[in-house]
Amino acid sequence: AAGSEFVTENLSNGQNPIVYAILTAIGFAAGVFVILQGVRLVLAEIVPAFTGISQKLVPNAKPALDCPIVFPYAQNAVLIGFLCSFLGGLVSMGILGVMELTLILPGVVPHFFTGATAGVFGNATGGRRGAAIGAFVNGVVITFLTLWLLPVLGDLGFANTTFSDSDFAVTGIFLGYLAMIGKEAVIIGIALVAGAVLSTNFLGKKSADTAENI
């Protein structure tokens, strides 16, 4: 276990461990506050400004926003989601150690953003229990997805490194294992995904136009 001497020598640069812990906690709280205020600014000022421009350039366009946009809707669930997701990462790391597989260390950034988002959505559908369970499952999922992504990154010059977010992991696993089959498999896979996305958008737009005409 890391005691006060370890903290003083390796983390706090000689600062008192208790003072260092308090200042770090204040810094974390300030960071969360800045994120929430930034989200409010985006919702209140920036999105309407871009919407006015987009209606002239790309009519009916919808703005795509990052996951922190949901944080203000359930601020307590943000903290619950982060903690439970991080706990899921720690439990998963223990399981990987028992199975003698590569250890995926839980990163604070992915567990905060994706875990907090999972907590907000879980809270909306299942209350506090939904926030806790959803975020915990998120922590487990992003741990094992990054483990499966790890083998395909060596050929790209990223040996023993991996990406933590689930969208990167799923995309990387899909393309990486197709690349092991051959370049043709990658091209076919990308074409199939692009075709599915375009057809879905086309059918959705067609049904929306039909509904408006009725």
C-alpha positions, 0 to 999 in steps of 0.5 A, a space after each residue: 500500500 502507498 503510505 504518506 512517505 510514498 505520496 510525499 516522495 512520488 506524487 506531491 513533490 514534498 508537499 504534506 500528503 493531507 494538504 496534497 489530497 485536499 488540493 487534489 480533491 478541490 481541483 477535481 471538483 473545480 474541473 467538474 464544475 468547469 465542465 458543467 458550466 461549459 455544457 450550460 454555455 454550449 446549450 444556451 449560446 453556442 448551439 443556437 448560434 450554430 443552428 442559425 448558420 446550419 439552417 442556411 448551409 445544411 437545412 434540418 441538420 442536427 448538432 452532434 454533442 459530446 457525452 458531457 452534454 447530459 451531465 447537468 440533467 442528473 448531477 448526483 448520478 454523474 458522481 455515482 456513475 464515475 465511482 461505480 464505473 471505476 469500481 467496475 474497472 478495478 474488479 475487471 482488473 482483478 479478474 484479468 490478474 486471476 486469469 493471468 491476462 494482460 492487466 488493463 489499468 482503469 483510467 480516470 478520464 474514460 471512467 469519468 466521462 463514459 461512466 458518468 454518462 452511463 450513470 445519468 442514463 441509468 438514473 433516468 431509466 432505473 433510478 439510483 440502482 440503474 445508475 450504479 449498475 449501468 455505470 458498473 457494467 460500463 466499467 467492465 465493458 470498456 475494460 474487456 473491450 480494450 483488452 480485445 483491442 490490444 492485439 490488433 494495435 501492435 502492427 500500427 506501432 501502438 504495441 502494449 497500448 490501447 484506446 479506452 472508449 468503447 466506440 474506439 474499441 469496437 471500431 478497432 476490433 472490427 477493422 483490426 480483425 478484418 485486417 488480419 484476414 486481408 485488405 479485401 475484407 477491410 474494404 468489404 466491411 467498411 462498404 457494408 457498414 457505410 451501406 447500412 448507415 446510408 440506407 438507415 438514414 434514407 429510410 428514416 428520412 423517407 418515413 419522416 417525409 411520408 408522415 409529414 404528407 399524411 
